[in-house]
Amino acid sequence: MSADSRLLPSYADLSIASPAERRSFNALVDALRDAQEAVTRSRPSESAARRAAALLSEAAELLGEGVPDSEQLAGRLWDEPGRAQALAPPLYIDDVDGTSARGRVTFSRFHAGVRTVHGGALPLVFDEIMGRLATTSGKPFARTAHLTIDYRAGVPVDTEVEVFARVKRVEGRKLFLSSELCLDGTVLTECQGLWVQIREDPR
Ligand SMILES: CCCCCCCCCC(=O)SCCNC(=O)CCNC(=O)[C@H](O)C(C)(C)COP(=O)(O)OP(=O)(O)OC[C@H]1O[C@@H](n2cnc3c(N)ncnc32)[C@H](O)[C@@H]1OP(=O)(O)O
């Protein structure tokens, strides 16, 4: 259960998992992230690669075909880093109010392009923090309509960076947001985003 419901989307359902289920599922997602990183960093022998592949396949088999997406936990544990969804880098959202949000993320070599973070991994973090900001504090459900990224400097891996986001203006169903990723006060990447509140809530 979240320590601070202000950080959660207006529609977050916290009853989808018991505390024990949350803990065990989070441990599973952590292990998955560790495996992604270990594979990325490794240069295994042929036999070690085959053995590791067999172990990962065994884990996938153990988890089976899964449940309908309306029942899955990945992406719906709102107060966990990256919502317990291994697609997104593990973003910790520390604060959200009606107009701004603040968080932290550490990218790893799994997210790297050539030495610095892959240009396609950065929008995942912007979409995540601006998506949270666009839908928290009583706001209705909204979808990302447009993102523009400016890559000012390479983002290092294995280094915690700060992420800030704010609502610049609202025009009817349209929310114009901006966000930046910073290290020691220097802006490394900037993002401008448009979220549109949808007419009918699909949830
Ligand atoms: C969730 C909580 C935390 C989670 C964090 C993760 C968040 C992840 C959020 C996402 O990634 S959502 C998934 C990615 N986005 C999508 O899949 C959206 C796909 N597009 C759509 O569903 C629709 O195009 C959309 C809802 C965005 C808009 O459709 P509508 O039919 O409601 O809007 P409409 O076409 O009537 O346009 C409304 C206004 O927005 C403007 N607009 C729409 N799309 C635009 C666009 N792409 N660029 C600029 N303006 C745009 C449009 O011009 C118009 O402006 P005006 O009112 O001034 O005339």
The ligand as an SDF file (V2000), in Angstrom:
LIG
                    3D

 59 61  0  0  0  0  0  0  0  0999 V2000
   -1.1310    6.2380  -16.4910 C   0  0  0  0  0  0  0  0  0  0  0  0
   -0.5530    6.7710  -15.1840 C   0  0  0  0  0  0  0  0  0  0  0  0
    0.8950    6.6710  -15.1150 C   0  0  0  0  0  0  0  0  0  0  0  0
    1.2980    5.9650  -16.2580 C   0  0  0  0  0  0  0  0  0  0  0  0
    2.5010    6.5630  -16.8320 C   0  0  0  0  0  0  0  0  0  0  0  0
    2.6380    6.0850  -18.2150 C   0  0  0  0  0  0  0  0  0  0  0  0
    1.7830    6.9620  -19.0740 C   0  0  0  0  0  0  0  0  0  0  0  0
    1.7350    6.3910  -20.4130 C   0  0  0  0  0  0  0  0  0  0  0  0
    0.8220    7.2270  -21.2130 C   0  0  0  0  0  0  0  0  0  0  0  0
    0.8400    6.7060  -22.5820 C   0  0  0  0  0  0  0  0  0  0  0  0
    1.8740    6.3470  -23.0740 O   0  0  0  0  0  0  0  0  0  0  0  0
   -0.6270    6.5480  -23.4340 S   0  0  0  0  0  0  0  0  0  0  0  0
   -0.1130    5.5570  -24.8260 C   0  0  0  0  0  0  0  0  0  0  0  0
    0.4560    6.3610  -25.9460 C   0  0  0  0  0  0  0  0  0  0  0  0
   -0.5590    7.2290  -26.5030 N   0  0  0  0  0  0  0  0  0  0  0  0
   -1.5510    6.7480  -27.2480 C   0  0  0  0  0  0  0  0  0  0  0  0
   -1.6610    5.5860  -27.5200 O   0  0  0  0  0  0  0  0  0  0  0  0
   -2.5370    7.7750  -27.7480 C   0  0  0  0  0  0  0  0  0  0  0  0
   -3.0510    7.4140  -29.1470 C   0  0  0  0  0  0  0  0  0  0  0  0
   -3.8820    8.5200  -29.6260 N   0  0  0  0  0  0  0  0  0  0  0  0
   -5.1510    8.6470  -29.1860 C   0  0  0  0  0  0  0  0  0  0  0  0
   -5.6910    7.8270  -28.4370 O   0  0  0  0  0  0  0  0  0  0  0  0
   -5.8710    9.8530  -29.6240 C   0  0  0  0  0  0  0  0  0  0  0  0
   -5.2760   10.3850  -30.7910 O   0  0  0  0  0  0  0  0  0  0  0  0
   -5.9060   10.9640  -28.5190 C   0  0  0  0  0  0  0  0  0  0  0  0
   -6.6500   10.4470  -27.3010 C   0  0  0  0  0  0  0  0  0  0  0  0
   -4.4960   11.4130  -28.1330 C   0  0  0  0  0  0  0  0  0  0  0  0
   -6.6520   12.1660  -29.0870 C   0  0  0  0  0  0  0  0  0  0  0  0
   -7.8500   11.6800  -29.6510 O   0  0  0  0  0  0  0  0  0  0  0  0
   -9.2320   12.4920  -29.4530 P   0  0  0  0  0  0  0  0  0  0  0  0
  -10.1640   11.9600  -30.5140 O   0  0  0  0  0  0  0  0  0  0  0  0
   -9.6800   12.4540  -28.0320 O   0  0  0  0  0  0  0  0  0  0  0  0
   -8.7870   13.9630  -29.7340 O   0  0  0  0  0  0  0  0  0  0  0  0
   -9.0760   14.8610  -30.9830 P   0  0  0  0  0  0  0  0  0  0  0  0
   -8.5860   14.2750  -32.2340 O   0  0  0  0  0  0  0  0  0  0  0  0
  -10.5340   15.2860  -30.8930 O   0  0  0  0  0  0  0  0  0  0  0  0
   -8.1480   16.1100  -30.6290 O   0  0  0  0  0  0  0  0  0  0  0  0
   -8.3550   16.8560  -29.4290 C   0  0  0  0  0  0  0  0  0  0  0  0
   -7.3870   18.0300  -29.4850 C   0  0  0  0  0  0  0  0  0  0  0  0
   -6.0510   17.5200  -29.3300 O   0  0  0  0  0  0  0  0  0  0  0  0
   -5.2760   17.8870  -30.4830 C   0  0  0  0  0  0  0  0  0  0  0  0
   -4.3850   16.7590  -30.7870 N   0  0  0  0  0  0  0  0  0  0  0  0
   -4.6870   15.4630  -30.7760 C   0  0  0  0  0  0  0  0  0  0  0  0
   -3.6110   14.7220  -31.0970 N   0  0  0  0  0  0  0  0  0  0  0  0
   -2.6130   15.6030  -31.3310 C   0  0  0  0  0  0  0  0  0  0  0  0
   -1.2470   15.4620  -31.6960 C   0  0  0  0  0  0  0  0  0  0  0  0
   -0.6890   14.2800  -31.8740 N   0  0  0  0  0  0  0  0  0  0  0  0
   -0.5220   16.5800  -31.8250 N   0  0  0  0  0  0  0  0  0  0  0  0
   -1.0550   17.8070  -31.6120 C   0  0  0  0  0  0  0  0  0  0  0  0
   -2.3510   18.0030  -31.2490 N   0  0  0  0  0  0  0  0  0  0  0  0
   -3.1060   16.9120  -31.1180 C   0  0  0  0  0  0  0  0  0  0  0  0
   -6.2950   18.0830  -31.5960 C   0  0  0  0  0  0  0  0  0  0  0  0
   -5.7740   18.9320  -32.6010 O   0  0  0  0  0  0  0  0  0  0  0  0
   -7.4090   18.7400  -30.8330 C   0  0  0  0  0  0  0  0  0  0  0  0
   -7.0840   20.0780  -30.5740 O   0  0  0  0  0  0  0  0  0  0  0  0
   -8.2220   21.2190  -30.5390 P   0  0  0  0  0  0  0  0  0  0  0  0
   -9.1970   20.8160  -29.4380 O   0  0  0  0  0  0  0  0  0  0  0  0
   -7.4880   22.4940  -30.2440 O   0  0  0  0  0  0  0  0  0  0  0  0
   -8.8840   21.1790  -31.8950 O   0  0  0  0  0  0  0  0  0  0  0  0
  1  2  1  0
  2  3  1  0
  3  4  1  0
  4  5  1  0
  5  6  1  0
  6  7  1  0
  7  8  1  0
  8  9  1  0
  9 10  1  0
 10 11  2  0
 10 12  1  0
 12 13  1  0
 13 14  1  0
 14 15  1  0
 15 16  1  0
 16 17  2  0
 16 18  1  0
 18 19  1  0
 19 20  1  0
 20 21  1  0
 21 22  2  0
 21 23  1  0
 23 24  1  0
 23 25  1  0
 25 26  1  0
 25 27  1  0
 25 28  1  0
 28 29  1  0
 29 30  1  0
 30 31  2  0
 30 32  1  0
 30 33  1  0
 33 34  1  0
 34 35  2  0
 34 36  1  0
 34 37  1  0
 37 38  1  0
 38 39  1  0
 39 40  1  0
 39 54  1  0
 40 41  1  0
 41 42  1  0
 41 52  1  0
 42 43  1  0
 42 51  1  0
 43 44  2  0
 44 45  1  0
 45 46  1  0
 45 51  2  0
 46 47  1  0
 46 48  2  0
 48 49  1  0
 49 50  2  0
 50 51  1  0
 52 53  1  0
 52 54  1  0
 54 55  1  0
 55 56  1  0
 56 57  2  0
 56 58  1  0
 56 59  1  0
M  END
$$$$
